[in-house]
Amino acid sequence: MIRDAARLLDQLRRIHGAIRDAVVHACEHSALEHLAQPLGETAGDTIFAIDRVSEAVLLHHFAALAAEWPCMLVAEGLGDDGRLMLPAGLPPDQAELIIIIDPIDGTRGLMYQKRPAWILTGVAAARPDATLADIELALMTEIPLVKQHLCDVLWASAGGGMHAERYDRLSGVARPLRLQPSGASTPAQGYGAISRFFPGARDLLAAADDQLIEQLLGIAPPGVAVSFEDQYISTGGQLYELIAGHDRWVADVRPLADVVLRQRGRPLGLCCHPYDICTELIAREAGVVVADPWGARLMAPLDVTSAISWVGFANPVLARQMAPALRVALRGQGLL
């Protein structure tokens, strides 16, 4: 149980707003080439110049939050293990909360002004073996493109449903927003994809995607597209697309390519980490089915290094129809 969860949520929303505004300001006043400059590698991902903007705001505001809720902050860029005890010097066994956060999920799309990014936060009661399944409160805030004046904020508590607002950057007004996952019972004429963002195993992942759709919809007639895909390089963004009814299914199973890649003499590339999917609670509270490829609840530890395979379906009917076929397609490519 999270103490004073409503007030904690208010503080987290203010922190998210400060990060959003600082990052948008940087995008408005900096050249793309500057924001996209790689500054180094961490255990979780590459750090770009734009990431430093969000990290500075995050640490500044979390000092005040931690005075009321002593916590272990988990995020990439916080040293070798991505963990920071707050207030400074707090012994790990005295933390009340574990707060896992991705200050910019979707850095690559945002720094080139192609797609919005997201600020993601999940909160769990502090315990040594805490996992994604222990997150009780989650919040995600859209970082819009410079040319975009509307941006969304979504949050949920375990068992409390999903809530959302749409914020107008020009007027400063936020209004309640109703988001609804798709009720479709088939992937036909809808968006969905197996994620294949980066070089490495894209041939296997694409072949599994094709096999899945052919299993379910048959071979497309000449000149006809029976389904379509959107490779949104942001796990938070992918969850939002499911919540908003834009996508019907998503499967990010990059870690499953490890064995085949090693047989090819290649390393496994960048994968989804716990901080990328720390807001999956919001999707589940909205009615989206989120699981691992075998249909089990996501149970990864709250760290910055664990590689996660996950699947999402807009509703239980789609999950029952597509999940078994997806596993068949993955086995067909040696991924399961």
Rosetta silent file (secondary structure, phi, psi, omega in degrees, C-alpha in Angstrom):
SEQUENCE: MIRDAARLLDQLRRIHGAIRDAVVHACEHSALEHLAQPLGETAGDTIFAIDRVSEAVLLHHFAALAAEWPCMLVAEGLGDDGRLMLPAGLPPDQAELIIIIDPIDGTRGLMYQKRPAWILTGVAAARPDATLADIELALMTEIPLVKQHLCDVLWASAGGGMHAERYDRLSGVARPLRLQPSGASTPAQGYGAISRFFPGARDLLAAADDQLIEQLLGIAPPGVAVSFEDQYISTGGQLYELIAGHDRWVADVRPLADVVLRQRGRPLGLCCHPYDICTELIAREAGVVVADPWGARLMAPLDVTSAISWVGFANPVLARQMAPALRVALRGQGLL
SCORE:     score description
SCORE:     0.000 S_00000001
   1 L     0.000  130.733  179.279    0.000    0.000    0.000 S_00000001
   2 L   -90.634  124.545 -179.878    1.356    3.423   -0.976 S_00000001
   3 L   -69.127  132.305  174.939    0.955    6.035    1.723 S_00000001
   4 L    51.712   51.309 -172.615   -0.969    9.156    0.694 S_00000001
   5 H   -61.668  -36.487 -178.500   -1.075    7.975   -2.921 S_00000001
   6 H   -63.860  -41.865  179.885   -3.263   10.837   -4.191 S_00000001
   7 H   -71.440  -35.950  175.311   -0.842   13.477   -2.955 S_00000001
   8 H   -61.584  -43.406  177.896    2.114   11.519   -4.299 S_00000001
   9 H   -59.386  -43.047  178.467    0.403   11.388   -7.693 S_00000001
  10 H   -58.751  -43.447  179.811   -0.074   15.164   -7.627 S_00000001
  11 H   -66.481  -41.528  178.211    3.625   15.686   -6.963 S_00000001
  12 H   -63.824  -37.846  178.066    4.628   13.251   -9.687 S_00000001
  13 H   -63.879  -38.363  177.201    2.314   15.015  -12.133 S_00000001
  14 H   -66.203  -39.269  177.594    4.010   18.319  -11.347 S_00000001
  15 H   -64.092  -45.070  177.412    7.421   16.735  -11.896 S_00000001
  16 H   -58.353  -43.913  179.651    6.267   15.279  -15.209 S_00000001
  17 H   -61.966  -39.338  178.988    4.952   18.690  -16.252 S_00000001
  18 H   -66.568  -40.928  177.349    8.262   20.336  -15.411 S_00000001
  19 H   -64.170  -47.713  179.088   10.194   17.737  -17.411 S_00000001
  20 H   -54.790  -49.770 -176.284    7.804   18.068  -20.364 S_00000001
  21 H   -65.261  -39.262 -179.997    8.087   21.851  -20.420 S_00000001
  22 H   -67.112  -40.152 -179.164   11.888   21.840  -20.108 S_00000001
  23 H   -69.959  -42.843  177.293   12.321   19.305  -22.892 S_00000001
  24 H   -61.024  -41.953  178.480    9.909   21.112  -25.232 S_00000001
  25 H   -60.452  -42.489  178.256   11.745   24.385  -24.521 S_00000001
  26 H   -63.253  -39.864  178.971   15.051   22.714  -25.393 S_00000001
  27 H   -66.404  -33.659  179.803   13.572   21.368  -28.624 S_00000001
  28 H   -72.226  -27.396 -170.341   12.285   24.832  -29.529 S_00000001
  29 H  -117.665    8.008 -179.349   15.635   26.537  -28.949 S_00000001
  30 L  -127.598  150.065  177.309   18.238   23.938  -29.952 S_00000001
  31 L   -71.638  147.411  178.599   19.339   22.503  -33.269 S_00000001
  32 H   -55.070  -41.180 -177.043   18.371   18.896  -33.999 S_00000001
  33 H   -62.417  -33.456  178.581   22.033   18.001  -34.412 S_00000001
  34 H   -71.462  -47.096 -177.807   22.801   19.228  -30.907 S_00000001
  35 H   -65.496  -29.811 -177.203   19.945   17.374  -29.215 S_00000001
  36 L   -88.997    6.289 -178.689   20.767   14.174  -31.103 S_00000001
  37 L   -71.735  122.100  176.920   24.420   14.165  -30.087 S_00000001
  38 E   -73.035  132.429 -177.214   25.304   10.890  -28.309 S_00000001
  39 E  -106.996  -12.781 -179.948   27.073   11.565  -25.018 S_00000001
  40 E   160.436  178.079  179.297   27.772    8.032  -23.865 S_00000001
  41 E  -116.757  140.158  172.372   26.464    4.566  -23.112 S_00000001
  42 L  -115.186 -179.906  178.137   24.849    3.320  -19.906 S_00000001
  43 L   -62.719  -24.351 -175.714   23.828   -0.169  -18.889 S_00000001
  44 L   -97.367  -37.461 -172.146   20.376    0.536  -20.320 S_00000001
  45 L  -172.444  176.053  172.179   20.803    2.606  -23.487 S_00000001
  46 E   -73.438  140.195  175.189   22.644    5.379  -25.283 S_00000001
  47 E  -100.896  123.680  177.816   22.466    8.782  -23.589 S_00000001
  48 E  -104.413  165.728 -177.547   21.802   11.686  -25.964 S_00000001
  49 H   -57.289  -37.851 -178.927   22.126   15.393  -25.260 S_00000001
  50 H   -64.087  -29.102  179.439   18.348   15.771  -24.952 S_00000001
  51 H   -64.215  -33.551 -178.197   18.328   13.177  -22.163 S_00000001
  52 H   -64.516  -29.799  178.061   20.497   15.412  -19.975 S_00000001
  53 H   -62.433  -48.607 -177.306   17.775   18.080  -20.020 S_00000001
  54 H   -69.128  -37.595 -178.119   15.210   15.729  -18.508 S_00000001
  55 H   -63.619  -40.387 -179.208   17.634   14.193  -16.006 S_00000001
  56 H   -62.821  -43.662  179.375   18.547   17.574  -14.522 S_00000001
  57 H   -66.671  -41.880 -179.847   14.889   18.492  -13.950 S_00000001
  58 H   -56.744  -51.946 -176.118   14.124   15.037  -12.573 S_00000001
  59 H   -67.087  -35.857  178.877   16.847   15.124   -9.935 S_00000001
  60 H   -61.068  -45.993 -175.229   16.062   18.692   -8.923 S_00000001
  61 H   -80.258  -29.403 -177.918   12.413   17.933   -8.189 S_00000001
  62 H   -71.150  -21.512  176.342   12.894   14.482   -6.704 S_00000001
  63 H   -59.538  -41.104  178.967   14.958   15.899   -3.873 S_00000001
  64 H   -72.513  -41.228 -179.901   11.798   17.556   -2.513 S_00000001
  65 H   -60.965  -42.297 -176.220    9.585   14.537   -3.150 S_00000001
  66 H   -68.743  -18.785  175.611   11.979   12.224   -1.331 S_00000001
  67 H   -65.256  -26.298  178.079   11.834   14.408    1.767 S_00000001
  68 H  -100.483  -32.793  179.220    8.250   13.138    2.180 S_00000001
  69 L  -127.285   87.110  178.141    8.583    9.690    0.582 S_00000001
  70 L   -54.283  132.520 -169.630   12.104    8.264    1.087 S_00000001
  71 E  -148.688  161.651  164.821   12.729    6.206   -2.008 S_00000001
  72 E   -99.249  116.036  177.450   14.988    4.283   -4.282 S_00000001
  73 E   -91.044  128.157 -179.238   14.894    6.062   -7.648 S_00000001
  74 E  -118.336  119.930 -179.906   15.542    3.744  -10.600 S_00000001
  75 L  -164.519  151.431  175.426   16.373    5.280  -13.988 S_00000001
  76 L   -67.192  148.684 -179.903   19.011    5.028  -16.676 S_00000001
  77 L    92.747   -4.450  179.677   21.838    7.499  -16.255 S_00000001
  78 L   -97.713   64.268  179.559   21.944    7.178  -12.449 S_00000001
  79 L    78.680 -169.151 -173.172   25.368    5.577  -12.177 S_00000001
  80 L   -66.844  -36.357 -175.932   26.351    2.029  -13.047 S_00000001
  81 L  -103.544    3.224  177.468   23.284    0.310  -11.623 S_00000001
  82 L    68.732   23.677 -177.425   20.699    3.006  -12.379 S_00000001
  83 E  -125.976  141.161  179.289   19.745    3.378   -8.714 S_00000001
  84 E  -141.004  125.126  177.746   19.833    6.400   -6.434 S_00000001
  85 E   -86.015  129.807 -179.869   18.802    6.517   -2.792 S_00000001
  86 E  -133.335  135.806   -2.180   16.921    9.684   -1.845 S_00000001
  87 L   -58.539  159.707 -177.295   17.348   11.612    0.354 S_00000001
  88 L   -54.433  133.943  179.226   21.076   11.274   -0.257 S_00000001
  89 L    87.684   -0.690  179.943   22.679    8.707    1.995 S_00000001
  90 L   -62.551  127.141  174.441   19.427    6.881    2.747 S_00000001
  91 L   -64.755  141.294 -177.735   20.144    3.215    3.606 S_00000001
  92 H   -54.636  -34.131 -177.200   18.367    0.895    1.139 S_00000001
  93 H   -77.034   -1.858  177.887   16.403   -0.807    3.903 S_00000001
  94 H  -105.787    3.279  176.757   14.855    2.518    4.915 S_00000001
  95 L   -69.970  137.263  176.737   13.309    3.318    1.527 S_00000001
  96 L   -88.358  -33.876 -175.536    9.524    3.521    1.605 S_00000001
  97 E  -132.501  155.099  162.544    9.056    3.352   -2.166 S_00000001
  98 E  -110.761  121.815  179.530   10.761    2.203   -5.327 S_00000001
  99 E  -116.877  112.020  179.844   10.064    4.711   -8.089 S_00000001
 100 E  -102.740  133.561 -170.986   11.140    3.592  -11.544 S_00000001
 101 E  -144.347  143.365  167.844   11.112    6.255  -14.224 S_00000001
 102 E  -117.467  105.975 -175.936   12.040    6.875  -17.830 S_00000001
 103 E   -64.558  -29.817  172.204   12.336   10.668  -18.207 S_00000001
 104 E  -141.334  104.192  173.473   12.183   10.397  -22.009 S_00000001
 105 E   -98.992  112.496 -173.113   10.848    7.195  -23.533 S_00000001
 106 L   107.475   32.984 -177.935   11.126    7.657  -27.276 S_00000001
 107 H   -54.924  -45.219 -173.148   14.211    9.871  -27.296 S_00000001
 108 H   -62.225  -44.047  178.711   15.132    9.068  -30.883 S_00000001
 109 H   -67.801  -36.956 -178.105   11.803   10.075  -32.358 S_00000001
 110 H   -72.625  -42.631 -173.964   11.576   13.231  -30.267 S_00000001
 111 H   -67.253  -23.797  173.832   15.096   14.523  -30.837 S_00000001
 112 L   -98.982    6.718  177.696   14.502   14.397  -34.598 S_00000001
 113 L    57.302   41.066  175.889   10.958   15.765  -34.152 S_00000001
 114 L   -97.243  -40.918 -176.703    9.357   12.726  -35.772 S_00000001
 115 L  -143.455  150.110  172.018    7.159   11.432  -32.930 S_00000001
 116 L   -61.616  154.019  172.882    6.153   12.504  -29.420 S_00000001
 117 E  -110.824 -178.739 -176.082    7.975   10.896  -26.513 S_00000001
 118 E  -139.114  143.373  168.926    6.696    9.953  -23.059 S_00000001
 119 E   -95.924  125.549 -174.472    7.685   10.411  -19.429 S_00000001
 120 E  -121.044  135.365  178.328    6.995    7.130  -17.633 S_00000001
 121 E  -142.464  133.120  172.407    6.803    6.453  -13.899 S_00000001
 122 E  -126.232  141.014 -176.144    5.846    3.395  -11.867 S_00000001
 123 E  -124.761  129.666  176.635    5.681    3.289   -8.072 S_00000001
 124 E  -131.646  153.157  171.201    5.910    0.217   -5.852 S_00000001
 125 E   -63.218  140.870 -175.620    6.281   -0.308   -2.128 S_00000001
 126 L   -69.400  126.081  172.643    9.948   -0.891   -1.359 S_00000001
 127 L  -157.616  148.257 -172.725   10.953   -4.532   -1.090 S_00000001
 128 L   -60.478  -31.497 -175.518   14.150   -6.289   -2.217 S_00000001
 129 L  -106.664   26.812 -177.759   12.422   -8.530   -4.751 S_00000001
 130 L   -62.248  141.780  178.956    9.973   -5.990   -6.216 S_00000001
 131 E  -129.073  179.659  176.269    8.943   -6.544   -9.836 S_00000001
 132 H   -56.018  -31.660 -178.755    6.757   -4.880  -12.429 S_00000001
 133 H   -69.205  -14.947 -179.793    3.820   -6.782  -10.937 S_00000001
 134 H   -90.360   -4.875 -179.737    4.275   -4.870   -7.663 S_00000001
 135 E   -67.364  126.239 -177.230    3.706   -1.441   -9.213 S_00000001
 136 E  -106.438  -18.069 -176.744    0.612    0.106   -7.615 S_00000001
 137 E  -142.507  132.491 -178.927    0.643    3.571   -9.201 S_00000001
 138 E  -140.358  148.259 -176.782    1.691    4.585  -12.706 S_00000001
 139 E  -144.145  135.779  175.129    1.789    7.837  -14.642 S_00000001
 140 E  -136.722  133.698 -175.342    2.686    8.662  -18.245 S_00000001
 141 E  -127.253  129.368 -179.074    2.935   12.133  -19.763 S_00000001
 142 E   -74.929  133.522  169.897    3.305   12.947  -23.440 S_00000001
 143 E  -101.080  106.332 -171.187    6.217   15.142  -24.537 S_00000001
 144 L   -77.547  164.078  168.704    4.807   16.720  -27.699 S_00000001
 145 L   -67.549  158.088 -179.786    6.545   17.798  -30.849 S_00000001
 146 L   -56.614  -37.666 -176.834    7.301   21.500  -31.081 S_00000001
 147 L   -81.299    2.898 -172.809    4.509   21.948  -33.649 S_00000001
 148 L  -110.870  123.096 -177.915    1.997   20.139  -31.406 S_00000001
 149 L   -99.720  -12.311  177.871    0.025   22.084  -28.784 S_00000001
 150 E  -105.353  139.378  179.157   -2.059   19.242  -27.335 S_00000001
 151 E  -150.711  150.002 -169.769   -0.553   16.488  -25.207 S_00000001
 152 E  -106.871  153.156  175.717   -1.992   13.750  -23.025 S_00000001
 153 E  -130.991  128.444 -179.088   -1.479   12.592  -19.442 S_00000001
 154 E  -126.927  145.019  176.138   -2.594    9.129  -18.285 S_00000001
 155 E  -152.003  161.862  179.488   -2.484    7.533  -14.850 S_00000001
 156 E  -159.313  151.467  168.254   -3.809    4.545  -12.951 S_00000001
 157 E  -118.782  153.169 -176.530   -3.720    2.859   -9.580 S_00000001
 158 L   -59.285  119.639 -179.098   -4.068   -0.880   -9.151 S_00000001
 159 L    81.190    0.197 -175.786   -7.773   -1.679   -9.224 S_00000001
 160 L  -105.684    4.554 -179.774   -8.707    1.980   -9.639 S_00000001
 161 L    79.988  171.258  179.760   -9.110    2.195  -13.404 S_00000001
 162 E  -100.748  140.942  177.859   -7.341    4.390  -15.942 S_00000001
 163 E  -128.291  152.371 -177.898   -7.718    8.176  -16.036 S_00000001
 164 E  -150.906  152.210  173.184   -6.566   10.671  -18.651 S_00000001
 165 E  -136.197  153.835  172.882   -6.431   14.370  -19.439 S_00000001
 166 E  -114.114  122.882 -174.948   -5.535   16.361  -22.545 S_00000001
 167 E  -103.063  132.710  177.427   -3.414   19.439  -21.866 S_00000001
 168 E   -98.675  111.859 -177.716   -3.395   22.507  -24.127 S_00000001
 169 L   -66.933  -24.547 -177.947    0.071   24.083  -24.037 S_00000001
 170 L   -78.416  -42.176 -177.975   -1.246   27.353  -25.471 S_00000001
 171 L   -95.681  -18.737 -175.619   -4.027   27.963  -22.956 S_00000001
 172 L    76.741   12.740 -176.368   -2.624   25.986  -20.041 S_00000001
 173 L   -99.871  135.638  174.639   -5.984   24.217  -19.661 S_00000001
 174 E  -113.053  134.698 -179.569   -6.325   20.468  -19.068 S_00000001
 175 E  -124.682  147.938  177.279   -9.587   18.666  -19.800 S_00000001
 176 E   -56.890  145.747 -176.027  -10.714   15.109  -19.018 S_00000001
 177 L  -131.034  131.404  176.058  -10.064   12.703  -21.865 S_00000001
 178 L   -99.933  120.499  176.702  -11.839    9.451  -22.658 S_00000001
 179 L  -118.015  139.991 -175.030   -9.629    6.826  -24.243 S_00000001
 180 L  -138.582  121.085  174.726  -10.946    3.427  -25.315 S_00000001
 181 L   -61.192  157.468  179.346   -9.006    0.423  -26.643 S_00000001
 182 L   -61.769  141.889  174.714  -10.254   -1.133  -29.854 S_00000001
 183 L   -99.475   10.740 -178.008  -13.109   -3.587  -29.543 S_00000001
 184 L   -62.912  148.844 -179.938  -12.219   -5.313  -32.817 S_00000001
 185 L  -105.129    6.379 -178.216  -12.158   -9.109  -32.823 S_00000001
 186 L  -148.811  152.590  175.288   -9.679   -9.460  -35.684 S_00000001
 187 L   -77.105   -3.690 -175.621   -6.447   -7.785  -36.822 S_00000001
 188 L   -60.487  133.250  177.889   -7.967   -7.221  -40.268 S_00000001
 189 L    56.541   35.078  176.737   -7.731   -3.620  -41.489 S_00000001
 190 L  -136.716  168.671  179.174   -6.077   -2.532  -38.264 S_00000001
 191 E   -87.304  141.668  174.504   -2.631   -1.580  -36.983 S_00000001
 192 E  -179.025  156.051 -176.386   -0.365   -4.083  -35.262 S_00000001
 193 E  -167.312  154.861  162.201    3.223   -5.257  -35.471 S_00000001
 194 E   -89.502  124.326 -174.292    6.100   -7.247  -34.102 S_00000001
 195 L   -66.146  132.065  176.289    8.632   -4.599  -33.085 S_00000001
 196 L  -149.169   71.351 -171.338   11.820   -4.520  -35.138 S_00000001
 197 L   -77.097  -32.229 -166.917   13.274   -1.078  -34.583 S_00000001
 198 L  -128.183  158.450  176.782   16.977   -1.743  -35.028 S_00000001
 199 L   -58.900  151.075  177.584   19.329   -3.866  -37.172 S_00000001
 200 L   146.002  -76.238 -176.717   20.016   -7.379  -35.956 S_00000001
 201 L  -126.220   29.116 -174.518   17.175   -9.862  -36.263 S_00000001
 202 H   -64.081  -28.721  178.453   14.694   -7.939  -38.348 S_00000001
 203 H   -63.670  -42.604  179.662   14.465  -10.732  -40.919 S_00000001
 204 H   -67.686  -44.490 -177.450   13.244  -13.187  -38.261 S_00000001
 205 H   -66.709  -40.470  178.152   10.854  -10.748  -36.639 S_00000001
 206 H   -67.240  -39.469  179.068    9.374   -9.650  -39.969 S_00000001
 207 H   -64.626  -39.599  176.990    8.976  -13.252  -41.103 S_00000001
 208 H   -64.410  -38.833  177.796    7.158  -14.101  -37.864 S_00000001
 209 H   -61.282  -48.931  179.329    4.902  -11.079  -38.382 S_00000001
 210 H   -60.994  -43.587 -179.273    4.036  -12.183  -41.915 S_00000001
 211 H   -62.555  -40.534  179.327    3.436  -15.762  -40.788 S_00000001
 212 H   -60.296  -49.667 -177.014    1.113  -14.596  -38.003 S_00000001
 213 H   -66.432  -36.757  178.099   -1.055  -12.493  -40.289 S_00000001
 214 H   -67.139  -36.718  175.552   -1.233  -15.234  -42.920 S_00000001
 215 H   -58.502  -43.005 -171.705   -2.337  -17.713  -40.242 S_00000001
 216 H   -87.472  -35.751 -172.139   -5.139  -15.417  -39.162 S_00000001
 217 H  -118.719   -6.274 -176.864   -6.183  -13.651  -42.360 S_00000001
 218 L    80.498  177.154  178.552   -4.823  -15.776  -45.174 S_00000001
 219 L   -75.062  130.223 -177.504   -2.687  -14.591  -48.064 S_00000001
 220 L   -65.667  139.483  174.626   -3.717  -11.114  -49.140 S_00000001
 221 L   -61.677  159.203  178.856   -5.256  -10.801  -52.614 S_00000001
 222 L   -55.608  133.324  176.005   -3.169   -8.962  -55.222 S_00000001
 223 L    74.323   13.141 -176.622   -3.044   -5.232  -54.583 S_00000001
 224 L  -120.413  136.261  172.712   -4.748   -5.472  -51.187 S_00000001
 225 L  -103.600  117.933 -176.705   -3.388   -4.623  -47.716 S_00000001
 226 L   -91.154  -18.473  174.565   -5.176   -6.678  -45.052 S_00000001
 227 L  -157.848  172.224 -175.407   -3.401   -5.072  -42.077 S_00000001
 228 E  -146.383  166.990 -175.764   -0.747   -2.431  -41.436 S_00000001
 229 L  -133.329  161.041  177.504    2.006   -1.574  -38.970 S_00000001
 230 L  -142.522  108.275 -178.269    3.534    1.378  -37.135 S_00000001
 231 L   -86.507   82.929 -177.767    7.024    0.940  -35.694 S_00000001
 232 L   -87.465  110.236 -174.386    6.778    3.490  -32.866 S_00000001
 233 L   -80.569   66.498  178.010   10.175    3.462  -31.095 S_00000001
 234 L  -166.098  115.499  179.352    8.697    4.062  -27.654 S_00000001
 235 H   -63.493  -41.161  175.075    7.227    1.400  -25.405 S_00000001
 236 H   -59.661  -41.348  177.068    5.134    4.034  -23.666 S_00000001
 237 H   -63.011  -39.336  177.580    3.977    5.214  -27.066 S_00000001
 238 H   -63.863  -43.299  177.180    3.060    1.660  -28.043 S_00000001
 239 H   -61.546  -41.749  178.832    1.015    1.256  -24.866 S_00000001
 240 H   -60.692  -42.938 -178.924   -0.721    4.571  -25.573 S_00000001
 241 H   -62.379  -34.786  174.535   -1.620    3.451  -29.099 S_00000001
 242 H   -69.299  -44.772 -178.993   -3.261    0.344  -27.639 S_00000001
 243 H   -62.558  -39.348 -174.498   -5.081    2.337  -24.949 S_00000001
 244 L   -82.180   -2.760  179.809   -6.313    4.940  -27.446 S_00000001
 245 L    83.201   11.437 -179.410   -7.714    2.378  -29.878 S_00000001
 246 L   -82.601  -39.012 -179.971   -5.167    3.134  -32.587 S_00000001
 247 E  -112.963  148.911  178.942   -3.374   -0.241  -32.495 S_00000001
 248 E   -98.770  -28.709  179.419   -4.920   -3.660  -32.022 S_00000001
 249 E  -158.039  154.684  175.881   -1.824   -5.580  -31.024 S_00000001
 250 E  -145.642  141.287  172.790    1.895   -5.188  -30.402 S_00000001
 251 E  -135.456  116.142  174.696    4.603   -7.760  -29.746 S_00000001
 252 E  -111.447   98.420 -173.362    8.078   -6.694  -28.669 S_00000001
 253 L  -121.747   30.713 -177.032   10.006   -9.952  -28.413 S_00000001
 254 H   -53.424  -38.376  179.493   13.515   -8.818  -29.298 S_00000001
 255 H   -60.582  -24.419 -179.221   15.158  -10.809  -26.453 S_00000001
 256 H   -67.988  -14.086  179.487   13.862  -14.034  -28.013 S_00000001
 257 H   -83.261   -1.590 -173.080   16.279  -13.514  -30.915 S_00000001
 258 H   -57.618  -48.311 -175.968   19.312  -13.964  -28.656 S_00000001
 259 H   -62.551  -46.915 -179.442   19.935  -17.652  -29.417 S_00000001
 260 H   -64.160  -40.583  179.083   19.648  -17.248  -33.186 S_00000001
 261 H   -64.193  -39.415  177.935   21.842  -14.152  -33.153 S_00000001
 262 H   -65.319  -35.721  175.444   24.539  -15.959  -31.175 S_00000001
 263 H   -63.745  -28.756  177.325   24.416  -18.752  -33.748 S_00000001
 264 L   -86.226   -2.524 -178.168   25.063  -16.069  -36.353 S_00000001
 265 L    76.888   26.865 -178.730   27.948  -14.693  -34.320 S_00000001
 266 L  -123.179  147.823  178.186   26.106  -11.483  -33.502 S_00000001
 267 L   -81.243  157.656  172.016   25.192   -9.925  -30.153 S_00000001
 268 L   -70.571  133.895 -178.374   21.667   -9.174  -29.037 S_00000001
 269 L   -85.250 -160.201 -177.707   20.921   -5.507  -29.619 S_00000001
 270 L   -65.530  133.558 -179.429   18.909   -2.986  -27.631 S_00000001
 271 L  -125.108  171.474  173.210   15.801   -4.430  -25.963 S_00000001
 272 E   -68.531  136.825  178.710   12.896   -3.227  -23.853 S_00000001
 273 L  -116.797  166.246 -178.134   13.852   -2.705  -20.190 S_00000001
 274 L   -54.829  -37.193 -179.784   11.676   -2.447  -17.057 S_00000001
 275 L   -68.693  -23.254  177.742   11.734    1.360  -17.062 S_00000001
 276 L   -70.707  -31.210 -173.778   10.389    1.309  -20.632 S_00000001
 277 L  -119.487   26.742 -177.741    7.300   -0.637  -19.640 S_00000001
 278 L   -71.956   -7.268  177.959    6.833    0.542  -16.055 S_00000001
 279 L  -107.146   19.463  179.774    3.402    1.982  -16.968 S_00000001
 280 H   -62.426  -21.433  174.091    1.864   -1.234  -18.277 S_00000001
 281 H   -55.651  -38.890 -179.071   -0.491   -1.007  -15.281 S_00000001
 282 H   -62.365  -43.796  179.325   -2.224    1.895  -17.050 S_00000001
 283 H   -64.018  -44.204 -179.840   -2.868   -0.224  -20.126 S_00000001
 284 H   -64.383  -39.102  178.214   -4.188   -3.132  -18.085 S_00000001
 285 H   -67.329  -22.309  177.224   -6.490   -0.848  -16.098 S_00000001
 286 H   -83.654   -9.022 -179.817   -7.810    0.445  -19.452 S_00000001
 287 L   107.295   -1.055  177.350   -8.679   -3.101  -20.531 S_00000001
 288 L   -75.213  141.811  175.091   -5.619   -3.888  -22.645 S_00000001
 289 E   -90.236  117.628  178.230   -4.157   -7.382  -22.238 S_00000001
 290 E  -122.264  129.225 -175.865   -0.429   -7.120  -21.448 S_00000001
 291 E  -157.795  177.998  170.334    1.626  -10.261  -20.857 S_00000001
 292 L   -85.226  174.741 -175.044    4.800  -12.078  -21.747 S_00000001
 293 L   -62.099  -17.349  179.210    4.821  -14.215  -24.941 S_00000001
 294 L   -94.800   -0.115  177.631    3.584  -17.233  -22.950 S_00000001
 295 L    93.699    6.349 -178.829    0.622  -15.329  -21.535 S_00000001
 296 L   -92.156  159.266  176.853    1.975  -14.758  -18.021 S_00000001
 297 L   -61.569  142.626  176.426    2.070  -11.504  -16.063 S_00000001
 298 L   -67.833  127.359 -173.613    5.230   -9.411  -16.548 S_00000001
 299 L  -130.582   25.477 -178.143    7.472  -10.072  -13.533 S_00000001
 300 L   -67.469  147.003  176.615   10.791   -8.413  -14.404 S_00000001
 301 E   -65.541  158.309 -178.805   12.761   -6.833  -11.554 S_00000001
 302 L   -84.692   80.034 -179.950   12.702   -3.058  -11.215 S_00000001
 303 L  -136.135 -172.218 -177.483   16.104   -2.398  -12.745 S_00000001
 304 L  -111.882    7.940 -173.076   17.606   -0.804  -15.860 S_00000001
 305 L  -122.279  -26.258 -175.888   19.150   -3.876  -17.483 S_00000001
 306 L   -59.702  133.402  177.900   16.680   -6.782  -17.657 S_00000001
 307 L   -88.663  129.215 -172.559   15.618   -7.561  -21.226 S_00000001
 308 E  -119.187  131.891  167.205   11.847   -7.918  -21.537 S_00000001
 309 L  -103.619  131.607 -179.229    9.668   -9.599  -24.137 S_00000001
 310 E  -145.218  157.117  176.040    6.056   -8.483  -23.996 S_00000001
 311 E  -132.211  149.796  177.806    2.858   -8.606  -26.003 S_00000001
 312 E  -137.013  135.390  177.454   -0.196   -6.391  -25.899 S_00000001
 313 E  -127.346  141.045 -173.008   -3.689   -6.935  -27.295 S_00000001
 314 L   -63.136  -24.768 -178.783   -6.432   -4.317  -27.323 S_00000001
 315 L  -158.335  164.871 -177.587   -8.985   -6.648  -25.718 S_00000001
 316 H   -62.773  -32.266  179.256   -9.352  -10.199  -24.393 S_00000001
 317 H   -62.953  -46.892  176.899  -11.083  -11.458  -27.553 S_00000001
 318 H   -61.801  -40.562 -179.508   -8.105  -10.450  -29.679 S_00000001
 319 H   -61.105  -45.156 -179.585   -5.735  -11.948  -27.127 S_00000001
 320 H   -64.381  -35.208 -179.296   -7.504  -15.316  -27.210 S_00000001
 321 H   -76.264  -42.321 -167.841   -7.477  -15.328  -30.998 S_00000001
 322 H   -94.537  -31.581 -173.799   -3.981  -14.022  -31.630 S_00000001
 323 H   -59.443  -47.178  178.087   -1.750  -15.160  -28.761 S_00000001
 324 H   -62.743  -39.914  178.845   -1.638  -18.871  -29.719 S_00000001
 325 H   -65.984  -35.770  177.185   -1.063  -17.990  -33.377 S_00000001
 326 H   -62.913  -42.599  179.206    1.714  -15.590  -32.377 S_00000001
 327 H   -64.050  -37.980  176.077    3.495  -18.355  -30.479 S_00000001
 328 H   -61.686  -44.569 -179.417    3.222  -20.633  -33.518 S_00000001
 329 H   -64.643  -40.143  179.158    4.723  -17.905  -35.714 S_00000001
 330 H   -66.610  -40.625  176.544    7.572  -17.272  -33.271 S_00000001
 331 H   -63.173  -35.681  179.980    8.363  -20.991  -33.087 S_00000001
 332 H   -62.013  -22.709  178.866    8.393  -21.091  -36.866 S_00000001
 333 L  -106.081   12.147  178.735   11.326  -18.667  -36.853 S_00000001
 334 L    72.966   22.574 -176.803   13.181  -20.385  -34.008 S_00000001
 335 L   -97.382  -11.304  175.663   12.295  -17.633  -31.541 S_00000001
 336 L  -129.428    0.000    0.000   10.426  -19.830  -29.039 S_00000001
